[in-house]
Amino acid sequence: MRTDSDKAQLYDRQLRLWQKDGQAALEQARVVVFGSSTLASESLKNLVLPAPVGVGEFVVVDDAQISDGDIRTNFFVRPADLGLSRAQSIVDNLCEMNPDVHGSAIAKAPTEFVELIQKSGSESELLDSASLVVACAQPEAVVRALASRCWSANIPIIAVTNAGFIAEIRTAVYEHSIVESHASGRPDLRVMAPFTALRDYADSINLDALDSTDLAHVPLVVLLIKAIDKWAAANNTKASGLSLSQTKEIAALLRQMAPTPGEENFEEAASATNTSCTDYELPGEVKLILDDAAAKTVNAQTSNFWLLVNALRRYLESEYSQGMLPHSGAIPDMKADTLSYVNLQRIYKQKAEADKREFLCHLHDVLHDADLPTDHVSSEQVDAFCRNASKLRLVRTHPLDQDVREVPPMAEDLQGGGVLPHYALFRAADMFAVKHKRHPGIVDAKPNMDIDELCKQDAQELLTMAKELLSSWQIEEEVADELAAEFVRSGFMELHNVSAVAGGVVAQEAIKLITHQYVPHNGICIIDTANSIMASC
């Protein structure tokens, strides 16, 4: 077994991306995959490799046997295995890539598996214990049944389909909370309303008493506070609600204060006025979370995320917070001497610790109201929450088992991305498969029919179905004959290179969902490699 130091060295790149907590979440995850095609193996490949023990465990459910077509397109089956279980073959070969991964195969058709769950619940334990479900190239009836079960259990599901050069990835989860979203944002310097320790530090520095060398190493935070104070005094006003012209005046003042024109730290401070010389405002995404109904009441069944959010509401209502979120303790790099920067860093970290202590008091009140012990939420969770309070995100998608005749909630985004016709054709292909018991363009079902004539007929019917769907959605959108023909020409075969791209996207979204880090796409991703289009919403 690898030691922690071995893991840190071997997987340094991954640890830098999602840190120790994210790595631990991956190692504890259980991914259940329905289907064993090229899409499945390419998606799993990218989940097996990142973590020291992979995603903890993965299970492949499929009864397909390896065919000649699989050997040509699926790198995780061997010619010697022709006729054997495809699920078992890809499990064995994937596990060779990472000896710490545990994989298993269930030789059962996904349709049969779903029927057993619906009729007797005999296979429900596998789904209920999953961290994530992935449906690869499955009939829409299977996708809908799995999606319905996952939705009620709040288990994320990803459904992926490949039709030649085109792939579709759909994600659904009832509620997905993200603390460590890694979202970008403006630095929280608090120069417009300095807290006591920051104000004392800034006041302790007399710029007039410094020589040009020392002036060139004063941190921009101090320079901004000094310039704001000087501007406010000169204008006999309070520095709040500044207009753009007023921030430009402060920037000009900073350049006047510089010992020499173009002094780096003064220029840095002047450039920061646009983002720092504004009144404190809660991020819009955080406001929505705080205003959510789930944030307003708590009980013993409330998730830790909402317990923490409820505590954050109380924190913000307190006199202590002054309407500001707990500080993260982080400050950006800036032009300064080492001692000044370290002192400044220490001040912000001490502020963050003080904010966290105040937040903990409110969290204990929340836990008391919910009849939960004070250690119900771990100190690690509290640390991460306070550190990322300004970057909280919440994702609620739309269920995949909605009636296809309903207007897709993301129709406008799909139309804007130029992929609404693709989406309509995928849904029309599902309807076609139900009607004809085959995908459009599949010749085997009609061996005596001329292939060109079959494709022509199927393309026309598929196009008609797609247009009728768009009409039922009351959306005016053209569907190109050539696009419908491409769907039919593909016969819904999985090309390895396209499946590899789609599998990479699936794995990327899977890691986001498992680790609760970074923000997953909210619903649908269409990849059209023939026309170099990739759009998500």
Salt bridges, closest charged atoms under 4 A:
ASP12 OD2 - ARG16 NE 2.68
GLU42 OE1 - LYS45 NZ 2.94
GLU42 OE2 - HIS496 NE2 2.85
GLU57 OE1 - ARG30 NE 3.24
ASP62 OD2 - ARG86 NH2 3.24
ASP70 OD1 - ARG86 NH1 2.94
GLU96 OE1 - ARG78 NH2 3.49
ASP100 OD2 - ARG2 NH1 2.32
GLU123 OE2 - LYS108 NZ 2.81
ASP128 OD2 - ARG149 NH2 3.10
GLU140 OE2 - ARG144 NE 3.91
GLU140 OE1 - ARG170 NH2 2.93
GLU168 OE1 - ARG170 NE 3.48
GLU168 OE2 - ARG427 NH1 2.64
GLU175 OE1 - ARG396 NH2 2.73
ASP188 OD1 - ARG190 NE 2.82
ASP188 OD2 - HIS327 NE2 3.77
ASP203 OD1 - ARG199 NH1 3.26
ASP229 OD2 - ARG199 NH1 2.68
GLU264 OE1 - LYS335 NZ 3.88
GLU267 OE2 - ARG255 NE 3.10
GLU281 OE2 - LYS287 NZ 3.62
ASP292 OD2 - ARG396 NH1 2.73
GLU353 OE1 - LYS356 NZ 3.68
ASP355 OD1 - LYS351 NZ 3.08
GLU358 OE2 - HIS362 NE2 3.01
ASP369 OD2 - ARG314 NH2 2.89
ASP369 OD1 - HIS368 ND1 3.71
ASP383 OD1 - LYS356 NZ 2.50
ASP403 OD2 - ARG405 NH2 2.76
ASP430 OD2 - ARG427 NH2 2.98
ASP458 OD2 - ARG438 NH1 2.78
GLU461 OE2 - LYS435 NZ 2.94
GLU461 OE2 - HIS436 NE2 2.81
GLU486 OE2 - ARG489 NH2 2.90
GLU509 OE2 - LYS512 NZ 3.07
ASP528 OD2 - HIS422 NE2 2.84
